Amino acid sequence: MLVNIANEQVNHADIYIICINDHYDQTLLDLLDQRVKFVKIGRPLGSRNPWYILKMNYLIWKINPDVIHSHDPNLSKYIIGLKWMNS
């Protein structure tokens, strides 16, 4: 579903997908529109090294997104400067 959404949204905005883990499906990546920017952070599965969190924060700061979609509900507590409205 993410591929379909990203491929549609890229017609209207700059779209980035940041993959934190070093695990992804290349067949899905091959379906992404060439204009979607896919960034791999490369965190080994299970790693607790803070370097990857810092790298993610740098990318988010650099991109300055309007919307962040995450598959991890706890990710928000690791994004520096992010203000969430919890409901």
PDB file of N, CA, C and O in Angstrom:
ATOM      1  N   MET A   1       0.823  -1.179   0.000  1.00  0.00           N
ATOM      2  CA  MET A   1       0.000   0.000   0.000  1.00  0.00           C
ATOM      3  C   MET A   1       0.880   1.260   0.000  1.00  0.00           C
ATOM      4  O   MET A   1       0.547   2.245  -0.659  1.00  0.00           O
ATOM      5  N   LEU A   2       2.001   1.230   0.737  1.00  0.00           N
ATOM      6  CA  LEU A   2       2.886   2.392   0.798  1.00  0.00           C
ATOM      7  C   LEU A   2       3.400   2.773  -0.585  1.00  0.00           C
ATOM      8  O   LEU A   2       3.518   3.956  -0.904  1.00  0.00           O
ATOM      9  N   VAL A   3       3.704   1.776  -1.400  1.00  0.00           N
ATOM     10  CA  VAL A   3       4.196   2.043  -2.751  1.00  0.00           C
ATOM     11  C   VAL A   3       3.139   2.793  -3.551  1.00  0.00           C
ATOM     12  O   VAL A   3       3.457   3.773  -4.227  1.00  0.00           O
ATOM     13  N   ASN A   4       1.892   2.348  -3.485  1.00  0.00           N
ATOM     14  CA  ASN A   4       0.817   3.005  -4.230  1.00  0.00           C
ATOM     15  C   ASN A   4       0.598   4.441  -3.756  1.00  0.00           C
ATOM     16  O   ASN A   4       0.416   5.347  -4.568  1.00  0.00           O
ATOM     17  N   ILE A   5       0.617   4.641  -2.444  1.00  0.00           N
ATOM     18  CA  ILE A   5       0.417   5.983  -1.900  1.00  0.00           C
ATOM     19  C   ILE A   5       1.563   6.902  -2.305  1.00  0.00           C
ATOM     20  O   ILE A   5       1.333   8.021  -2.763  1.00  0.00           O
ATOM     21  N   ALA A   6       2.796   6.432  -2.136  1.00  0.00           N
ATOM     22  CA  ALA A   6       3.965   7.246  -2.494  1.00  0.00           C
ATOM     23  C   ALA A   6       3.962   7.577  -3.978  1.00  0.00           C
ATOM     24  O   ALA A   6       4.265   8.707  -4.361  1.00  0.00           O
ATOM     25  N   ASN A   7       3.626   6.610  -4.814  1.00  0.00           N
ATOM     26  CA  ASN A   7       3.610   6.845  -6.265  1.00  0.00           C
ATOM     27  C   ASN A   7       2.555   7.868  -6.672  1.00  0.00           C
ATOM     28  O   ASN A   7       2.741   8.586  -7.654  1.00  0.00           O
ATOM     29  N   GLU A   8       1.459   7.945  -5.937  1.00  0.00           N
ATOM     30  CA  GLU A   8       0.437   8.957  -6.225  1.00  0.00           C
ATOM     31  C   GLU A   8       0.838  10.306  -5.657  1.00  0.00           C
ATOM     32  O   GLU A   8       0.694  11.328  -6.328  1.00  0.00           O
ATOM     33  N   GLN A   9       1.339  10.325  -4.429  1.00  0.00           N
ATOM     34  CA  GLN A   9       1.693  11.592  -3.790  1.00  0.00           C
ATOM     35  C   GLN A   9       2.859  12.296  -4.476  1.00  0.00           C
ATOM     36  O   GLN A   9       2.947  13.523  -4.433  1.00  0.00           O
ATOM     37  N   VAL A  10       3.739  11.552  -5.097  1.00  0.00           N
ATOM     38  CA  VAL A  10       4.894  12.164  -5.746  1.00  0.00           C
ATOM     39  C   VAL A  10       4.484  13.058  -6.925  1.00  0.00           C
ATOM     40  O   VAL A  10       5.288  13.847  -7.421  1.00  0.00           O
ATOM     41  N   ASN A  11       3.235  12.927  -7.365  1.00  0.00           N
ATOM     42  CA  ASN A  11       2.716  13.821  -8.410  1.00  0.00           C
ATOM     43  C   ASN A  11       2.414  15.214  -7.870  1.00  0.00           C
ATOM     44  O   ASN A  11       2.220  16.154  -8.640  1.00  0.00           O
ATOM     45  N   HIS A  12       2.373  15.347  -6.540  1.00  0.00           N
ATOM     46  CA  HIS A  12       1.967  16.607  -5.926  1.00  0.00           C
ATOM     47  C   HIS A  12       2.977  17.173  -4.935  1.00  0.00           C
ATOM     48  O   HIS A  12       2.865  18.332  -4.536  1.00  0.00           O
ATOM     49  N   ALA A  13       3.963  16.369  -4.530  1.00  0.00           N
ATOM     50  CA  ALA A  13       4.907  16.820  -3.500  1.00  0.00           C
ATOM     51  C   ALA A  13       6.195  15.997  -3.585  1.00  0.00           C
ATOM     52  O   ALA A  13       6.251  14.966  -4.255  1.00  0.00           O
ATOM     53  N   ASP A  14       7.211  16.474  -2.899  1.00  0.00           N
ATOM     54  CA  ASP A  14       8.438  15.686  -2.758  1.00  0.00           C
ATOM     55  C   ASP A  14       8.170  14.604  -1.719  1.00  0.00           C
ATOM     56  O   ASP A  14       7.708  14.897  -0.616  1.00  0.00           O
ATOM     57  N   ILE A  15       8.457  13.365  -2.068  1.00  0.00           N
ATOM     58  CA  ILE A  15       8.176  12.239  -1.186  1.00  0.00           C
ATOM     59  C   ILE A  15       9.478  11.515  -0.864  1.00  0.00           C
ATOM     60  O   ILE A  15      10.254  11.156  -1.750  1.00  0.00           O
ATOM     61  N   TYR A  16       9.689  11.313   0.430  1.00  0.00           N
ATOM     62  CA  TYR A  16      10.834  10.553   0.920  1.00  0.00           C
ATOM     63  C   TYR A  16      10.313   9.359   1.697  1.00  0.00           C
ATOM     64  O   TYR A  16       9.332   9.462   2.433  1.00  0.00           O
ATOM     65  N   ILE A  17      10.970   8.238   1.530  1.00  0.00           N
ATOM     66  CA  ILE A  17      10.743   7.083   2.387  1.00  0.00           C
ATOM     67  C   ILE A  17      12.087   6.803   3.039  1.00  0.00           C
ATOM     68  O   ILE A  17      13.083   6.542   2.364  1.00  0.00           O
ATOM     69  N   ILE A  18      12.093   6.862   4.372  1.00  0.00           N
ATOM     70  CA  ILE A  18      13.317   6.585   5.118  1.00  0.00           C
ATOM     71  C   ILE A  18      13.157   5.207   5.747  1.00  0.00           C
ATOM     72  O   ILE A  18      12.265   4.984   6.566  1.00  0.00           O
ATOM     73  N   CYS A  19      14.018   4.302   5.360  1.00  0.00           N
ATOM     74  CA  CYS A  19      14.005   2.952   5.913  1.00  0.00           C
ATOM     75  C   CYS A  19      15.110   2.871   6.956  1.00  0.00           C
ATOM     76  O   CYS A  19      16.295   2.895   6.621  1.00  0.00           O
ATOM     77  N   ILE A  20      14.719   2.777   8.213  1.00  0.00           N
ATOM     78  CA  ILE A  20      15.689   2.765   9.304  1.00  0.00           C
ATOM     79  C   ILE A  20      16.436   1.435   9.344  1.00  0.00           C
ATOM     80  O   ILE A  20      17.663   1.412   9.443  1.00  0.00           O
ATOM     81  N   ASN A  21      15.706   0.340   9.269  1.00  0.00           N
ATOM     82  CA  ASN A  21      16.338  -0.979   9.360  1.00  0.00           C
ATOM     83  C   ASN A  21      17.034  -1.361   8.060  1.00  0.00           C
ATOM     84  O   ASN A  21      16.744  -0.820   6.993  1.00  0.00           O
ATOM     85  N   ASP A  22      17.941  -2.291   8.177  1.00  0.00           N
ATOM     86  CA  ASP A  22      18.678  -2.782   7.015  1.00  0.00           C
ATOM     87  C   ASP A  22      17.918  -3.918   6.334  1.00  0.00           C
ATOM     88  O   ASP A  22      18.512  -4.749   5.647  1.00  0.00           O
ATOM     89  N   HIS A  23      16.613  -3.944   6.528  1.00  0.00           N
ATOM     90  CA  HIS A  23      15.781  -5.002   5.968  1.00  0.00           C
ATOM     91  C   HIS A  23      14.656  -4.351   5.161  1.00  0.00           C
ATOM     92  O   HIS A  23      13.843  -3.604   5.706  1.00  0.00           O
ATOM     93  N   TYR A  24      14.619  -4.635   3.879  1.00  0.00           N
ATOM     94  CA  TYR A  24      13.577  -4.102   3.012  1.00  0.00           C
ATOM     95  C   TYR A  24      13.385  -5.062   1.851  1.00  0.00           C
ATOM     96  O   TYR A  24      14.227  -5.922   1.593  1.00  0.00           O
ATOM     97  N   ASP A  25      12.282  -4.906   1.165  1.00  0.00           N
ATOM     98  CA  ASP A  25      11.928  -5.788   0.051  1.00  0.00           C
ATOM     99  C   ASP A  25      12.272  -5.092  -1.266  1.00  0.00           C
ATOM    100  O   ASP A  25      11.608  -4.133  -1.661  1.00  0.00           O
ATOM    101  N   GLN A  26      13.291  -5.570  -1.928  1.00  0.00           N
ATOM    102  CA  GLN A  26      13.747  -4.953  -3.175  1.00  0.00           C
ATOM    103  C   GLN A  26      12.665  -4.984  -4.256  1.00  0.00           C
ATOM    104  O   GLN A  26      12.595  -4.071  -5.078  1.00  0.00           O
ATOM    105  N   THR A  27      11.825  -6.014  -4.267  1.00  0.00           N
ATOM    106  CA  THR A  27      10.773  -6.063  -5.287  1.00  0.00           C
ATOM    107  C   THR A  27       9.792  -4.909  -5.116  1.00  0.00           C
ATOM    108  O   THR A  27       9.262  -4.396  -6.101  1.00  0.00           O
ATOM    109  N   LEU A  28       9.543  -4.488  -3.848  1.00  0.00           N
ATOM    110  CA  LEU A  28       8.681  -3.319  -3.623  1.00  0.00           C
ATOM    111  C   LEU A  28       9.391  -2.039  -4.047  1.00  0.00           C
ATOM    112  O   LEU A  28       8.777  -1.146  -4.631  1.00  0.00           O
ATOM    113  N   LEU A  29      10.675  -1.952  -3.755  1.00  0.00           N
ATOM    114  CA  LEU A  29      11.431  -0.760  -4.169  1.00  0.00           C
ATOM    115  C   LEU A  29      11.417  -0.591  -5.680  1.00  0.00           C
ATOM    116  O   LEU A  29      11.356   0.530  -6.186  1.00  0.00           O
ATOM    117  N   ASP A  30      11.471  -1.686  -6.384  1.00  0.00           N
ATOM    118  CA  ASP A  30      11.460  -1.631  -7.851  1.00  0.00           C
ATOM    119  C   ASP A  30      10.150  -1.078  -8.390  1.00  0.00           C
ATOM    120  O   ASP A  30      10.101  -0.608  -9.527  1.00  0.00           O
ATOM    121  N   LEU A  31       9.086  -1.125  -7.593  1.00  0.00           N
ATOM    122  CA  LEU A  31       7.781  -0.605  -8.016  1.00  0.00           C
ATOM    123  C   LEU A  31       7.617   0.885  -7.737  1.00  0.00           C
ATOM    124  O   LEU A  31       6.675   1.507  -8.227  1.00  0.00           O
ATOM    125  N   LEU A  32       8.533   1.465  -6.946  1.00  0.00           N
ATOM    126  CA  LEU A  32       8.435   2.891  -6.621  1.00  0.00           C
ATOM    127  C   LEU A  32       8.728   3.763  -7.839  1.00  0.00           C
ATOM    128  O   LEU A  32       9.619   3.468  -8.636  1.00  0.00           O
ATOM    129  N   ASP A  33       7.971   4.823  -7.962  1.00  0.00           N
ATOM    130  CA  ASP A  33       8.242   5.848  -8.973  1.00  0.00           C
ATOM    131  C   ASP A  33       9.664   6.369  -8.753  1.00  0.00           C
ATOM    132  O   ASP A  33      10.091   6.548  -7.612  1.00  0.00           O
ATOM    133  N   GLN A  34      10.388   6.611  -9.828  1.00  0.00           N
ATOM    134  CA  GLN A  34      11.775   7.074  -9.737  1.00  0.00           C
ATOM    135  C   GLN A  34      11.911   8.395  -8.989  1.00  0.00           C
ATOM    136  O   GLN A  34      12.988   8.716  -8.487  1.00  0.00           O
ATOM    137  N   ARG A  35      10.823   9.167  -8.910  1.00  0.00           N
ATOM    138  CA  ARG A  35      10.864  10.461  -8.213  1.00  0.00           C
ATOM    139  C   ARG A  35      10.765  10.331  -6.696  1.00  0.00           C
ATOM    140  O   ARG A  35      11.091  11.275  -5.976  1.00  0.00           O
ATOM    141  N   VAL A  36      10.319   9.173  -6.198  1.00  0.00           N
ATOM    142  CA  VAL A  36      10.263   8.934  -4.755  1.00  0.00           C
ATOM    143  C   VAL A  36      11.696   8.702  -4.277  1.00  0.00           C
ATOM    144  O   VAL A  36      12.420   7.867  -4.817  1.00  0.00           O
ATOM    145  N   LYS A  37      12.082   9.450  -3.266  1.00  0.00           N
ATOM    146  CA  LYS A  37      13.439   9.332  -2.738  1.00  0.00           C
ATOM    147  C   LYS A  37      13.445   8.313  -1.606  1.00  0.00           C
ATOM    148  O   LYS A  37      12.836   8.533  -0.559  1.00  0.00           O
ATOM    149  N   PHE A  38      14.129   7.209  -1.819  1.00  0.00           N
ATOM    150  CA  PHE A  38      14.217   6.136  -0.826  1.00  0.00           C
ATOM    151  C   PHE A  38      15.586   6.228  -0.167  1.00  0.00           C
ATOM    152  O   PHE A  38      16.615   6.098  -0.831  1.00  0.00           O
ATOM    153  N   VAL A  39      15.590   6.454   1.145  1.00  0.00           N
ATOM    154  CA  VAL A  39      16.837   6.635   1.885  1.00  0.00           C
ATOM    155  C   VAL A  39      16.987   5.472   2.863  1.00  0.00           C
ATOM    156  O   VAL A  39      16.094   5.207   3.668  1.00  0.00           O
ATOM    157  N   LYS A  40      18.122   4.786   2.787  1.00  0.00           N
ATOM    158  CA  LYS A  40      18.403   3.653   3.664  1.00  0.00           C
ATOM    159  C   LYS A  40      19.355   4.097   4.758  1.00  0.00           C
ATOM    160  O   LYS A  40      20.455   4.576   4.485  1.00  0.00           O
ATOM    161  N   ILE A  41      18.919   3.932   6.008  1.00  0.00           N
ATOM    162  CA  ILE A  41      19.804   4.247   7.131  1.00  0.00           C
ATOM    163  C   ILE A  41      20.685   3.040   7.460  1.00  0.00           C
ATOM    164  O   ILE A  41      21.833   3.217   7.868  1.00  0.00           O
ATOM    165  N   GLY A  42      20.186   1.847   7.296  1.00  0.00           N
ATOM    166  CA  GLY A  42      21.004   0.646   7.418  1.00  0.00           C
ATOM    167  C   GLY A  42      21.206   0.097   8.818  1.00  0.00           C
ATOM    168  O   GLY A  42      22.213  -0.562   9.078  1.00  0.00           O
ATOM    169  N   ARG A  43      20.276   0.352   9.723  1.00  0.00           N
ATOM    170  CA  ARG A  43      20.395  -0.171  11.090  1.00  0.00           C
ATOM    171  C   ARG A  43      20.218  -1.685  11.071  1.00  0.00           C
ATOM    172  O   ARG A  43      19.198  -2.186  10.599  1.00  0.00           O
ATOM    173  N   PRO A  44      21.212  -2.418  11.585  1.00  0.00           N
ATOM    174  CA  PRO A  44      21.042  -3.877  11.670  1.00  0.00           C
ATOM    175  C   PRO A  44      19.870  -4.223  12.586  1.00  0.00           C
ATOM    176  O   PRO A  44      19.651  -3.560  13.599  1.00  0.00           O
ATOM    177  N   LEU A  45      19.132  -5.243  12.232  1.00  0.00           N
ATOM    178  CA  LEU A  45      17.971  -5.664  13.005  1.00  0.00           C
ATOM    179  C   LEU A  45      18.364  -5.913  14.458  1.00  0.00           C
ATOM    180  O   LEU A  45      19.296  -6.670  14.731  1.00  0.00           O
ATOM    181  N   GLY A  46      17.663  -5.283  15.379  1.00  0.00           N
ATOM    182  CA  GLY A  46      17.910  -5.456  16.799  1.00  0.00           C
ATOM    183  C   GLY A  46      18.957  -4.523  17.389  1.00  0.00           C
ATOM    184  O   GLY A  46      19.164  -4.522  18.603  1.00  0.00           O
ATOM    185  N   SER A  47      19.620  -3.729  16.556  1.00  0.00           N
ATOM    186  CA  SER A  47      20.666  -2.826  17.052  1.00  0.00           C
ATOM    187  C   SER A  47      20.062  -1.726  17.918  1.00  0.00           C
ATOM    188  O   SER A  47      18.982  -1.210  17.630  1.00  0.00           O
ATOM    189  N   ARG A  48      20.772  -1.382  18.973  1.00  0.00           N
ATOM    190  CA  ARG A  48      20.368  -0.273  19.846  1.00  0.00           C
ATOM    191  C   ARG A  48      21.387   0.865  19.779  1.00  0.00           C
ATOM    192  O   ARG A  48      21.407   1.738  20.647  1.00  0.00           O
ATOM    193  N   ASN A  49      22.215   0.851  18.763  1.00  0.00           N
ATOM    194  CA  ASN A  49      23.227   1.883  18.575  1.00  0.00           C
ATOM    195  C   ASN A  49      22.538   3.222  18.298  1.00  0.00           C
ATOM    196  O   ASN A  49      21.759   3.319  17.351  1.00  0.00           O
ATOM    197  N   PRO A  50      22.807   4.254  19.102  1.00  0.00           N
ATOM    198  CA  PRO A  50      22.135   5.548  18.918  1.00  0.00           C
ATOM    199  C   PRO A  50      22.535   6.268  17.629  1.00  0.00           C
ATOM    200  O   PRO A  50      21.873   7.232  17.245  1.00  0.00           O
ATOM    201  N   TRP A  51      23.578   5.837  16.963  1.00  0.00           N
ATOM    202  CA  TRP A  51      24.009   6.462  15.710  1.00  0.00           C
ATOM    203  C   TRP A  51      22.860   6.500  14.698  1.00  0.00           C
ATOM    204  O   TRP A  51      22.683   7.495  13.995  1.00  0.00           O
ATOM    205  N   TYR A  52      22.095   5.433  14.628  1.00  0.00           N
ATOM    206  CA  TYR A  52      21.023   5.352  13.632  1.00  0.00           C
ATOM    207  C   TYR A  52      19.886   6.328  13.957  1.00  0.00           C
ATOM    208  O   TYR A  52      19.253   6.865  13.049  1.00  0.00           O
ATOM    209  N   ILE A  53      19.632   6.553  15.225  1.00  0.00           N
ATOM    210  CA  ILE A  53      18.626   7.542  15.635  1.00  0.00           C
ATOM    211  C   ILE A  53      19.108   8.945  15.275  1.00  0.00           C
ATOM    212  O   ILE A  53      18.332   9.769  14.790  1.00  0.00           O
ATOM    213  N   LEU A  54      20.390   9.211  15.515  1.00  0.00           N
ATOM    214  CA  LEU A  54      20.952  10.519  15.156  1.00  0.00           C
ATOM    215  C   LEU A  54      20.895  10.745  13.649  1.00  0.00           C
ATOM    216  O   LEU A  54      20.560  11.835  13.186  1.00  0.00           O
ATOM    217  N   LYS A  55      21.222   9.709  12.896  1.00  0.00           N
ATOM    218  CA  LYS A  55      21.178   9.814  11.429  1.00  0.00           C
ATOM    219  C   LYS A  55      19.748  10.060  10.949  1.00  0.00           C
ATOM    220  O   LYS A  55      19.520  10.868  10.050  1.00  0.00           O
ATOM    221  N   MET A  56      18.791   9.358  11.553  1.00  0.00           N
ATOM    222  CA  MET A  56      17.384   9.565  11.202  1.00  0.00           C
ATOM    223  C   MET A  56      16.963  11.006  11.502  1.00  0.00           C
ATOM    224  O   MET A  56      16.306  11.651  10.686  1.00  0.00           O
ATOM    225  N   ASN A  57      17.348  11.499  12.675  1.00  0.00           N
ATOM    226  CA  ASN A  57      17.004  12.866  13.043  1.00  0.00           C
ATOM    227  C   ASN A  57      17.626  13.882  12.097  1.00  0.00           C
ATOM    228  O   ASN A  57      16.984  14.869  11.740  1.00  0.00           O
ATOM    229  N   TYR A  58      18.860  13.653  11.691  1.00  0.00           N
ATOM    230  CA  TYR A  58      19.501  14.559  10.732  1.00  0.00           C
ATOM    231  C   TYR A  58      18.720  14.579   9.422  1.00  0.00           C
ATOM    232  O   TYR A  58      18.474  15.647   8.861  1.00  0.00           O
ATOM    233  N   LEU A  59      18.332  13.410   8.938  1.00  0.00           N
ATOM    234  CA  LEU A  59      17.569  13.349   7.680  1.00  0.00           C
ATOM    235  C   LEU A  59      16.225  14.053   7.814  1.00  0.00           C
ATOM    236  O   LEU A  59      15.813  14.776   6.907  1.00  0.00           O
ATOM    237  N   ILE A  60      15.545  13.853   8.922  1.00  0.00           N
ATOM    238  CA  ILE A  60      14.248  14.514   9.137  1.00  0.00           C
ATOM    239  C   ILE A  60      14.443  16.025   9.203  1.00  0.00           C
ATOM    240  O   ILE A  60      13.659  16.779   8.625  1.00  0.00           O
ATOM    241  N   TRP A  61      15.483  16.470   9.904  1.00  0.00           N
ATOM    242  CA  TRP A  61      15.781  17.912   9.969  1.00  0.00           C
ATOM    243  C   TRP A  61      16.067  18.468   8.580  1.00  0.00           C
ATOM    244  O   TRP A  61      15.584  19.543   8.225  1.00  0.00           O
ATOM    245  N   LYS A  62      16.852  17.737   7.794  1.00  0.00           N
ATOM    246  CA  LYS A  62      17.236  18.184   6.456  1.00  0.00           C
ATOM    247  C   LYS A  62      16.032  18.230   5.508  1.00  0.00           C
ATOM    248  O   LYS A  62      15.883  19.172   4.730  1.00  0.00           O
ATOM    249  N   ILE A  63      15.185  17.217   5.579  1.00  0.00           N
ATOM    250  CA  ILE A  63      14.013  17.141   4.695  1.00  0.00           C
ATOM    251  C   ILE A  63      12.930  18.122   5.132  1.00  0.00           C
ATOM    252  O   ILE A  63      12.251  18.715   4.295  1.00  0.00           O
ATOM    253  N   ASN A  64      12.769  18.291   6.451  1.00  0.00           N
ATOM    254  CA  ASN A  64      11.747  19.173   7.020  1.00  0.00           C
ATOM    255  C   ASN A  64      10.344  18.801   6.508  1.00  0.00           C
ATOM    256  O   ASN A  64       9.684  19.613   5.859  1.00  0.00           O
ATOM    257  N   PRO A  65       9.896  17.578   6.802  1.00  0.00           N
ATOM    258  CA  PRO A  65       8.618  17.118   6.250  1.00  0.00           C
ATOM    259  C   PRO A  65       7.409  17.751   6.920  1.00  0.00           C
ATOM    260  O   PRO A  65       7.474  18.180   8.072  1.00  0.00           O
ATOM    261  N   ASP A  66       6.316  17.804   6.192  1.00  0.00           N
ATOM    262  CA  ASP A  66       5.039  18.250   6.742  1.00  0.00           C
ATOM    263  C   ASP A  66       4.344  17.110   7.482  1.00  0.00           C
ATOM    264  O   ASP A  66       3.606  17.341   8.440  1.00  0.00           O
ATOM    265  N   VAL A  67       4.585  15.875   7.030  1.00  0.00           N
ATOM    266  CA  VAL A  67       3.936  14.700   7.594  1.00  0.00           C
ATOM    267  C   VAL A  67       4.976  13.599   7.761  1.00  0.00           C
ATOM    268  O   VAL A  67       5.832  13.399   6.899  1.00  0.00           O
ATOM    269  N   ILE A  68       4.890  12.893   8.877  1.00  0.00           N
ATOM    270  CA  ILE A  68       5.731  11.720   9.106  1.00  0.00           C
ATOM    271  C   ILE A  68       4.801  10.545   9.381  1.00  0.00           C
ATOM    272  O   ILE A  68       3.959  10.599  10.277  1.00  0.00           O
ATOM    273  N   HIS A  69       4.965   9.494   8.605  1.00  0.00           N
ATOM    274  CA  HIS A  69       4.191   8.270   8.800  1.00  0.00           C
ATOM    275  C   HIS A  69       5.165   7.206   9.288  1.00  0.00           C
ATOM    276  O   HIS A  69       6.208   6.990   8.670  1.00  0.00           O
ATOM    277  N   SER A  70       4.838   6.546  10.385  1.00  0.00           N
ATOM    278  CA  SER A  70       5.723   5.534  10.950  1.00  0.00           C
ATOM    279  C   SER A  70       4.957   4.256  11.225  1.00  0.00           C
ATOM    280  O   SER A  70       3.772   4.286  11.557  1.00  0.00           O
ATOM    281  N   HIS A  71       5.640   3.142  11.085  1.00  0.00           N
ATOM    282  CA  HIS A  71       5.039   1.855  11.433  1.00  0.00           C
ATOM    283  C   HIS A  71       5.361   1.474  12.869  1.00  0.00           C
ATOM    284  O   HIS A  71       4.973   0.400  13.328  1.00  0.00           O
ATOM    285  N   ASP A  72       6.069   2.346  13.582  1.00  0.00           N
ATOM    286  CA  ASP A  72       6.417   2.108  14.982  1.00  0.00           C
ATOM    287  C   ASP A  72       5.800   3.213  15.832  1.00  0.00           C
ATOM    288  O   ASP A  72       6.219   4.367  15.738  1.00  0.00           O
ATOM    289  N   PRO A  73       4.816   2.883  16.658  1.00  0.00           N
ATOM    290  CA  PRO A  73       4.152   3.925  17.448  1.00  0.00           C
ATOM    291  C   PRO A  73       5.074   4.597  18.463  1.00  0.00           C
ATOM    292  O   PRO A  73       4.741   5.668  18.971  1.00  0.00           O
ATOM    293  N   ASN A  74       6.209   4.002  18.767  1.00  0.00           N
ATOM    294  CA  ASN A  74       7.145   4.576  19.727  1.00  0.00           C
ATOM    295  C   ASN A  74       8.203   5.469  19.083  1.00  0.00           C
ATOM    296  O   ASN A  74       8.998   6.091  19.788  1.00  0.00           O
ATOM    297  N   LEU A  75       8.221   5.539  17.767  1.00  0.00           N
ATOM    298  CA  LEU A  75       9.259   6.299  17.074  1.00  0.00           C
ATOM    299  C   LEU A  75       9.233   7.781  17.427  1.00  0.00           C
ATOM    300  O   LEU A  75      10.278   8.431  17.437  1.00  0.00           O
ATOM    301  N   SER A  76       8.068   8.314  17.714  1.00  0.00           N
ATOM    302  CA  SER A  76       7.952   9.748  17.974  1.00  0.00           C
ATOM    303  C   SER A  76       8.821  10.216  19.135  1.00  0.00           C
ATOM    304  O   SER A  76       9.280  11.358  19.142  1.00  0.00           O
ATOM    305  N   LYS A  77       9.049   9.357  20.106  1.00  0.00           N
ATOM    306  CA  LYS A  77       9.857   9.776  21.250  1.00  0.00           C
ATOM    307  C   LYS A  77      11.339   9.884  20.912  1.00  0.00           C
ATOM    308  O   LYS A  77      12.116  10.391  21.721  1.00  0.00           O
ATOM    309  N   TYR A  78      11.743   9.420  19.741  1.00  0.00           N
ATOM    310  CA  TYR A  78      13.143   9.496  19.322  1.00  0.00           C
ATOM    311  C   TYR A  78      13.413  10.622  18.325  1.00  0.00           C
ATOM    312  O   TYR A  78      14.562  10.861  17.953  1.00  0.00           O
ATOM    313  N   ILE A  79      12.363  11.309  17.895  1.00  0.00           N
ATOM    314  CA  ILE A  79      12.538  12.392  16.929  1.00  0.00           C
ATOM    315  C   ILE A  79      12.723  13.691  17.700  1.00  0.00           C
ATOM    316  O   ILE A  79      11.811  14.162  18.380  1.00  0.00           O
ATOM    317  N   ILE A  80      13.901  14.254  17.585  1.00  0.00           N
ATOM    318  CA  ILE A  80      14.267  15.466  18.321  1.00  0.00           C
ATOM    319  C   ILE A  80      13.458  16.653  17.814  1.00  0.00           C
ATOM    320  O   ILE A  80      13.391  16.903  16.611  1.00  0.00           O
ATOM    321  N   GLY A  81      12.844  17.382  18.744  1.00  0.00           N
ATOM    322  CA  GLY A  81      12.116  18.593  18.395  1.00  0.00           C
ATOM    323  C   GLY A  81      10.717  18.368  17.868  1.00  0.00           C
ATOM    324  O   GLY A  81      10.034  19.322  17.494  1.00  0.00           O
ATOM    325  N   LEU A  82      10.283  17.134  17.833  1.00  0.00           N
ATOM    326  CA  LEU A  82       8.949  16.843  17.310  1.00  0.00           C
ATOM    327  C   LEU A  82       7.909  17.081  18.374  1.00  0.00           C
ATOM    328  O   LEU A  82       8.047  16.603  19.500  1.00  0.00           O
ATOM    329  N   LYS A  83       6.874  17.809  18.034  1.00  0.00           N
ATOM    330  CA  LYS A  83       5.774  18.082  18.960  1.00  0.00           C
ATOM    331  C   LYS A  83       4.569  17.273  18.501  1.00  0.00           C
ATOM    332  O   LYS A  83       4.068  17.454  17.391  1.00  0.00           O
ATOM    333  N   TRP A  84       4.123  16.398  19.352  1.00  0.00           N
ATOM    334  CA  TRP A  84       2.977  15.533  19.038  1.00  0.00           C
ATOM    335  C   TRP A  84       1.766  15.926  19.858  1.00  0.00           C
ATOM    336  O   TRP A  84       1.881  16.320  21.019  1.00  0.00           O
ATOM    337  N   MET A  85       0.628  15.815  19.248  1.00  0.00           N
ATOM    338  CA  MET A  85      -0.627  15.900  19.980  1.00  0.00           C
ATOM    339  C   MET A  85      -1.077  14.468  20.164  1.00  0.00           C
ATOM    340  O   MET A  85      -1.493  13.820  19.204  1.00  0.00           O
ATOM    341  N   ASN A  86      -1.001  13.978  21.353  1.00  0.00           N
ATOM    342  CA  ASN A  86      -1.435  12.596  21.618  1.00  0.00           C
ATOM    343  C   ASN A  86      -2.918  12.599  21.917  1.00  0.00           C
ATOM    344  O   ASN A  86      -3.413  13.405  22.705  1.00  0.00           O
ATOM    345  N   SER A  87      -3.607  11.694  21.280  1.00  0.00           N
ATOM    346  CA  SER A  87      -5.050  11.567  21.529  1.00  0.00           C
ATOM    347  C   SER A  87      -5.401  10.151  21.839  1.00  0.00           C
ATOM    348  O   SER A  87      -6.569   9.843  22.078  1.00  0.00           O
TER     349      SER A  87
END
